[in-house]
Amino acid sequence: MTPSLQDNPLLSQWLEFHTDGTVTALTGKSELGQGVATALAQIVADELGIPLDRVRMQAPSTDRSPNEGFTAGSLSIQHSGTALQSAARAARHLLEEAARGRGVDPLETIGEVNLDVPVASVTVAADTTLPSRDIGRSVPRRDLDAKVLGEPAFIHDMRLPGMKFCRVIRPPYRGAHLVEVPDATGLPGDSTVIRDGSFLAVVASLERHAIAAHAMLVERCRWEGEAPELEDAHLTAFLLSAPTEDTVLVESEILEAPGSADALTFSAQYSRPFVAHASIGTACAIAQWTTDRLDVWSHTQGVYPLRKDIARALGVDIERVHVQHVEGSGCYGHNPADDVAYDAALVARHLPDVPIQVTWSREDELGWSPFGPAMCVTISATTDSAGTITSWRWDGYGNGHSSRPSTLPTPSLLAYASQADGQPIPPSQDPPLAAGQGTGRNALPAYDIPHVHAVAHRLTTMPMRASAMRSLGAYTNVFAIESHMDDMAHAHGIDPIDYRLRHLTDPRARRVIESVAELADWGVAVGDNSGRGIGFARYKNSGAWCAVIADIEAIDHIVVKHLWIAVDCGRVVNPDGVINQIEGGAIQAASWTLMEQVRFADGVVTSSDWETYPILRFPDVPPVATTIVSADDEPWLGSGEASSGPTAAALGNAVRAALGVRVRDLPLTAERIVVAMAE
């Protein structure tokens, strides 16, 4: 049974039937632009045997939805989809039983059927599954029309009666505390200053007044404190020297190279910097206090965990806090959606009955968001004379990959660390092994290797606030593993794809590699200054299989000419949705791999705009061809994060093929390539 159904066992927690023949499906999984609301509706329609347009999807809400934790880890279809499938199948059985022999539509009996029963208590015969009508069919996403047509679609577009606008004044550097705030004299309009410890905000009836007042207060405030000394240039040395908590993922007693004189040992170090979410739309939230209730509208990934941390931070009964999900623009992990929600709640507490909208600036977004953790990975592997890998050791160093709301001993909300009775945010944790780990996600190669030893070293100090970013540690680990695989293949004179297939007995892994090789016409000659590389992984070693081939051209910088992708994510609900997710993840990974890096010094993030934190732009997006490897008889698996690591690896291997040098430190900039050539 899926965890979602274990935690929310009643049929009535998942489905509501209406007299007009429509059905509302309830889910705790947020629509983040990944198309999950459409895919879940397809599942419900299929199991109930009704037209898709009769299924409504209810956005997550602590007032109404099942508690499914976070929308993360490419688990929405596996968890929520499986739960809704079981609930819809059980409901159809109960309705059909009530209608049996009466000549009426089963939905007409809804008033006679008790839905407050455990889904697991309804026995459904194995031969009553309806033929699929919607599952496996590319259905247009329900959320796109408004976005394409420019209609109100995001939380930024919400307007509540009497709403006021707010901007938060951030410290000039990490470690600073507020010691002096001038009075509000001369601030525009009806601007009101709100202070709680070192948390400072300004509220006004007009948004332009709030923005102008914010700029004035930034100049007038006085801060004191000691800034951290770490700079981004010394990041890798810091990662390897900071105190850590170590977790042995898998242990092998035999790590030494075989005694043969022809045996080889391959040792290398790989790294990636901190990476920002860099959403095009900045974080936004609305909050309103009334006599006995706090309402929060947020583009959070988890309405229930956010609710818990808001209640903890404010010291109020959790039953007084209600969180409603509203779509935001761009979500790739633990972004500032939860932080801005608490900003709004904290300010709204000072202004009862007034809806408060807080929007972050671009500088806030790039400078104060939780970042994807920097990582350093070392790998040492041995091969025999034929090139067969005989042992493998992996060590990964970095901050934990989760400081999401409700996962730490104290609230992990930015403003809580600044308010008078708040506490600093503790160093991030890693998810448990059963949830795919964080630093150690995809640390274990998918290949057949007899002796593997892997240790995750989670830093217990945190120079930059770090948390979950799309694919967590898998992005860096797959890049490192697949770079290592290519180097060993070249050293033994073996084609990189043949080398991988030699070490794979998993038929589904072999199939995606063979499929992408056929799709890209692997082995075809490429032009001068060009190269071709492959990357492969099974996400979390338990999810979707994905292989990527990249063609690049390297002259004064790296240009991605083409990406080919093959993915096996089990049974597919919406093929177009899978392709969107796989290709979107690949394009984002290309941006990380080629150019993205958080820059910082003296407690200040200096990459705070699009010039200093560049991302891949539309003219640089390559053609992408994706094939879904059919597995209709297998359970469905998530797809959103499967392509990140393989894309990074394919690009790194393509650079090596083009230039004959291995660049092991991300991003793959011209400067790093020059350094690698010099070395």
N, C-alpha and C positions, 0 to 999 in steps of 0.2 A: 504494500500500500504506500502511495506517495506520502511524503511528510506533510504536505498541505492537507490531505484528507485525514491523516492522523490527528492533526491539530484542530481541524474544523470538520468533525465527523457528520454533522447533520445535513440532510438533503436541502433543507430550507436555507442553509448558509450559502448555498451555491446558485440556486435558481428561484426565480419568482415568476409565476404564471399570471397572465392578465386576461380579463374577460374579452378583450378584443382579439385574442388569439396570438398575441405577442408574448415573448419570454424575455425576461431580464436575466442575464448571466452576471454573477457577481465574482469578482476576482480581486486578489490582493496584489496583483502584478501591474505595475504602472506602464502605460503606453509612453515610451520614450522616443518614439520615432522609428522603432524597430518593427512595427506592424503587428505587435502581439494581440492587440484588441481585435484585429481582423481575423487572425489565425484562430484565436479562441472561439470567436463567433462561428467560424466554419466547423469547428469540432462539435459545438453544441447543436448546430443545425443538422449536421449529419446524424448524430445520435438520436435526436428527437424526430428526424424525418420530416422536417418542416423547411420552408424556403428560408434562405439566409437572411432576407430582409425583414423577417419576423423576429430575429434575435437582436436584442439591444444589449450593449455592454455598459456596465456601470463602472465608472472610474473608481479606483480604490478610495475608501473613506473609512475612518475609524467608527463612524456611526452605523455603517451598513455592511462592510465587506469582511470576508474571512481574513484572518491574520496569516499572511504568507511571508512575513518577514520582509526581505529585500528583493527587488527585481535585479538580480545579479547572477553572474556565473553561467550565463546561457542556459538557465534552468526553467524558464517560464513555461515552455511547452511541456517539458518533462514533468514538472510539478503541478502547475495550475491546469495545464491541458489535460493531463491524466486524471486529475480530480474532477474537472468538469465533464470529461468523457464518462467517468463512472457515475457521476450524479445524474447526467442526462439519460444515461442508459437505465438507471434505476427508476427515474421519474417516468420515463416512457412505459416501463413495465407496470408500474402502479396505475398509471392512467389507462393503459390498455386493459388491465384486469377489471378496473371499475366500469369500463365501457363495454366489456365483453357481453355479447348477446343482446345488446340494447339498440344497436343500429345508430349510434351517435359517434361523433368525432371524440376521440379520447380527451382532447383538450377541453371539451365541454363538461367534463366531469371534475374539473380542477377543484371546485368547491367541496367535493366529497372526499378528497384524498388528503390524508395527513402527511405533510412533508417534514414534520418535525421528528424524523426518524433517522437513525444512522444509515448512511449510504450502504455500508457493509452488511446491514441486516436485510437488504433486499436481494433476494436470490433471483438472478437472471439466467435463463437457460443459455448455454453456449451457442446455440444455433439461431438466436434471435437477432444477431447483428444485421443491421440494414446495409444494403450495398452503398458504398460511398458515392455521394453526389458532389460534395464540396471539398472534402479532404483530398489533397493531391491536385487541386485545380488552382491556377493562378487567378486570384480574385483581387480587384483593385482595392488598395488600402483605404479604409474608411476615413482616415485622418488627413488625407492629402488635399481634398478639394478646397477646403477653407484656406489651407496654407498656400496653395497655388494661386487661388483667386484673390489673395490678400484680405480675406475676411478675418474677423477676430478668431484667433485659434490658440493663443498662448496666454499664460498668466499675466504677461505684460499688458495684454489688451483688456483685462478685467477692470471694470469701474463699478464701485459700490456707492450707494448714496452717502454723501458727506465725506467721502474718502479724502485723506490727506497724504502728501508725498513726503518721503523721508530719505535722507542721505546720512551715512555713517562716516565719521572722521576717524581714519585709521592712524595708528602711531607712525612716526617717521621711520622707525626701524624696530626690529624684533628686540624685545627686552626693555622697551621704553614704557614708562608709566606717566600718566597725565598729572601735572602738578599745578597748572594754572589755566583757567578758562576765563576770558574776558566776558563782560556782560553782553547782552544781545543788542546793545545800542547800534543802530545803523544797519541792522540786518534787513533785507528786503521783505516787504509784505508783512504777513502775520507770523513770520518765522519764530519758532519756539525751540529753545535748546534743551535737550534732555541729557542728563549726565547720571551715570551710575558707576562710581569708581573711575576706572580709566576708559570706560565705554562712553562715547560722546556721539550724539546724533542731533540733527536739526530737522524739524517738521514744518511744512508750510502747506497752505491750501492749493498753491500753484506749484507745479513741478519745477518750473524755471526759477522760482524763488528759492526752493530748497537747494537747487544746484548752485545758485549764486551764493547763498549763505554758507554752504559747505566750503566753497573756495575761500571765502573771507575767514572762516574759522580755522582753516588749515594754516593760514598765515599768522593768526593771532595766538594760537595755543602754545603752551610751553610744556615740553616733555623732558624727563630725565631717565637715566638708566644706563646699563652697560650692554652694549651690543656684542653678539657673538663674533668671534674672530675669523671663523671659517670662510674661505672663498671658494668659488666653484673650481678654480684651477687646481686646488689641492684636494678635491673631493675623493678620488680613488684612494689616496693615502689615508684619508680619514676613515673610509669604510673598512680598510684592512687593519686599522689600529684601534678603533673604538671598542669599548666593552660590548660583549654579545651574550645572548642566551642561545645555546646550541641545541639543535634537534637532529638526531640521527634518523634520516628517512629510511635508509636501508643500509645494512652492514654486511660486509664481506671480509673474510679473514685473509683472502689471497689477493694481494694487490701488486706483488712484485712482477717484474717482467719475466717471461719464460727464460730458461737458460740458454736457448739457442742464440748463436752469434748473429743470426739474421733478424732477431726480434728487434722491434723498434718501440721507443717510448715517445709519445707526443704530449707535451705539456704547454699550456698557454693560459693567458689571463684575458678576460673580456670585461667590458664595462659599458654601462649606460648612465647618463646624467638624470637628474630630476626632470620630469616632463609635466607640462601644464595641460589641463583639460582644453583650454583655448576654445571654448564654445563661442560661436559667432554671436549668439544672444547672451547677455550677461545675466547673472542670477537675479531672481525677483521673487517676492512673496508678499502676501497680504495677511494681516492679523487684526482681530477685533475682540476686545474684552467687553462683555456685558456683565450683568450682576453676578451670575453664577457660572459663566461659561467663557472659554477662550476658543475662538474659531481661528484656524490657520489654513490658508490656501497655499499650497506649495507644490513645486515640481520635484519633490523628493522621490527617492527610489524605495522608500519604506515608510508608509504613513504611521504604522504602529510603533516601530522603533523611534521615529522622530517624536511622536507623541510622548513616549516614555522619557526621553531626554529633556524635552521642554518642561515636563512636569517636575522632573528632578531638579533642573536648573532654577526653576521659579519657586520651588518648594510648595507646590499646590497638589491637590488630589488629582490623580491621573484621569479620573472620571470627568473632571471639569474641562479637560483639553480635548479638542476635536480637530482632526487634520483631514483635509480633503485634497486629493491630488488634482492638479491642473497641469496640463502640458507646458513644458518649457522648451527652450531651443538648445538642443545639443546636450546629450548626457552620455558619458562614457565611463561611468564609475562614480565614486564618491566625490562629486563636484560640490560647489558652494550652496546648493539648493537648501540643505539643512541649516547652514550657517545663516543665510539671509532670512530663513523662516524664523529663526530665533531672534535675529535683529528686530524683525517686525513685532514679534510677541513681546519682547522686552520694552520696546518703545510704546506699544499699545497699552501696556500695563499702566503707564503714566498718563494716558489719555483715554479714560473709559468711554465706551460706546462709539468711539471714532475709528473707522477702518483705516489702517495704516499700510501704505504700500512702500516697501523698501526695494530699491533697485541698485545693484552694484555698478560701479564704473568699470571701464576697461582696465584701469590700473588696479582696482580691487581684485578683479577677476584673475588677472595674470600674476598679481603679487601676493594675494592672501588666500587663494584657494588651497585645499589639500593637493599636493603634487603626487604624481606617480613616483614611487620611490626610486632613488638612484640605486644601482646594484653593481657589484663586482663579482665575477664568477671565475673560478680557476678549475681547469679540467686537466687530468693526466690520464692517458689511455695507452695501453700496450697492444701491439699486434704481433702475430707470428710471421714467419717468412712469406706466407701466402697472402698476408694482409688481413687475416681474420682477427677481429678484436677479441682479446682474451681477458682484459680487465679494464675497469673504468672507475675513476674517482672524480666526484664533483663536490665543490665547496662553494656555497653562495653567501654573499655578505650584503646586507642592506637593512633598511628599516622595515618594519612590518608593513603589511599591505592592507590593514583595516583599522581605521579609527572611526568607523561608522557609528551613528547614534546608538546608544544602549549596549555597545560591545565592550566598553571600557569601564573601569571602576567609578569614574566620575563622568559627567556629561562632556561630550567631545564637540562642543559648539563654540565657535570662535569667540563670540561676545561673552560667553560664560567665563572664559579665562580672563576677561578684562573687568567684569563687573565687581562691585565692592566685596561681595561675599563669595566670589567664584574661586576656582582653582585652575592651575595650568593643565593643559591637555596632556595626558600621559603619552609616552611613546606608543606608537601603533603596535598592534598585535598581528599575528598571522592566523588565518583561519585554521581549524584543526585539519589533520591529515584526511579525515573522512569527507571534509568539504573541499578538498583539492589543494590545501595548503596555500601559501602566499609566496614567500621567498622561494620555496621549493616546488612551486607548481611547474610541472613538466621538467623537473630536474632529472628525472630518470629517463634515459633514452628509450624510445619505442622499439629499439633493435634487440636482437637476441645476443646478449652478452653474458657470459657465465658468471662473472664476478663484478659486482657493482657496489660501490660504497658512496653514500651521499650524505652530507651534513649541511643543514641550513643554519646560518649564523645570523640571528636577528639582533640588530643593534638596540641597545637599551638606552641610548641617548638619541635625540632627534633634532638636528640643526635646522632642518626645514620640515614643516608639518607635512607628513606623507600619509597616503591612504590608497584606497582601491582605484586603480586605473585599468581600463579594458585589458583583460587577460592576465592581470597581476604579474607574477614573476615569469609566466610562460613566455612572454615576449622576449625577455633577455635570455632565458634558458634555452629556448629553441634556437635563437640566433647563435648562441655559443656552441651548442651541441652540433648543429648542422654545419657551422663553419669548421668545427673539428673533424666532422665526418668527411667533408670535402678535402681537407688537407691530408687526411690519411689516404683517401682514394688517390689523390694525385701522387703522393709519395710512393705508392705501390703501382702506379701506372694503370689504374683501373678507372673506367668511366664512372662518374659520380652516381648516376642512376643505377648502373649495374652493381656498384659497391653497396648501395643501400639495399637493393633487392637480395644480395647475398646474405644480408644480416636480418632478413625479415621472413618469418613463416606465417605471420598474420595475413590471411588472404585479403581482408578488406584494406589493410595498409598497402599491400602490393598492388591492389586494384586501383587505388587513387593515384599512386605513383605512375603506374603504367598508363592510366587514362590521361594524366596531364602531359606525359611525354608524347603521347599520340596527338593530343590536342595542339601542342606547341611544335610538333615535328622536331622533336629533340634530335640533335646531331646535325641539323642543317647548318651550313656555314654562316657566320656573321661577319659584318664588315670590319674595317679597320677601326681601332679605338672602341670596339664594341665587345660585349661579353654576355654570356648567358649563364644563369645559375638556378639551382633548385633548392627548395626548402620543404621539409615535411615534418608533420607531427600529428599525434592524436591528442587533441586538447584535453588537458588534465589526465591524460592516459586512460580516460574513461568516457570521453565524449566523442565529438565528431572527428573523423580523419580528414586531413586537408593537406594537399600538396600544391606548391606554387612554383612556377617557372617565370623568371624575370629576364628580359632583354634590356640592357642598358648601353648607353654611349657615354664615354668619359673623355672629355676634352678639357675645358676649364672647370667644369663641374659635372656631377652625375645627372644624366637625363634618363628617365625611365621611358623606354620606347614601347614596351608591351608587357602585360601580365597575363598569364594563363593560370587558371585555378581549377582543380578538381576537388570535390568535397563529397563525403559520404556522411550524412547526418541522420541515417536511418530513414524511417518513413517520413515523407515530406507532407506537411499540411498545405503550405502555399509556396510553390516553386519560385514564383517571382519574389516573394518575401525572403526566401533563403538566399537567392542571388543578390538581392539588395544588401543583405547583411554581410555576406561573404565579401562582396566587392567593396562595400563601405569600410569594412575592417581592414581590408588590404590597402586601400588608398590612404587611410589614416596611418597605418603602419609604415607606409612609404614616406609619409611626411615626418613621422618620428625618426625614421632611420636615416633620412637624408639631411634634416635641418633642425629639428626641434631640440632645444636645450634651455633649461632655466639657468639664468645667470644671476649670481648674487655675490655680495661682499659686504662686510661690516653690518650684517643683519638686515640688509636691504636687497630686495629682488630688483635687479636692474633691467631685466627683460620684461618690461611692463606695457609694451605696445606692439603693434604688428611689425614695426621696423626692427625692434630688438628681439622679438620672438616671432620669427617668420614661420608660416605654415605653407603647405603645398597649395598653390592657387589653381584656378580652373585651367589656365593654359598649360600647366605642367601635369595635369592628370592624364595618365596614359590610357590607351585602349585596354579594356579588360575583357577577357573571354572566360566564362565559367561553365563548367559542366557538372551536373549533379549525378553522382554515381548511384544508380538505382539500388535501393535496399528496402522495398516496400513491405517486406515481411518482417522487418526488424523494428524494435522500439524507436520512437522519435528521439532525437538528440538536438541540443541547441546548436546554433550556427554562428551567433554574433561575434564570438571571440576566437573562433577556430583558425582564422586566416592571419592573425596578427604576427605570431612568431614565424610561421613559414614564409611570409612576405619579407620580413627583415632578413631572414637567412638567405632567401633567394637573391636579394639585392646584394648582400655581402659577398656571396659566392660569385655573382655576376661581375662585381668589381674585381675580384681576384682573377677571374677568367680574362677580363679585359686588360688589366694592367700588370698582372703577375705579382701583386703584393696583397698581403692580407691585412686589412684594417680591422682591429679587434675592439676599438673604442668608438662607441656611437656618440653623435651621429657621423655619417660617412661624408664629412665635408672635405672640400679641396685641401684645407689646411692639414687635416688628419691624414689624408692620402699622401701629401708631400712628406710628412713626418715618417710615415710607414716606408716610403721609398728610400728616405735617407737612412733608415735603420737597416 
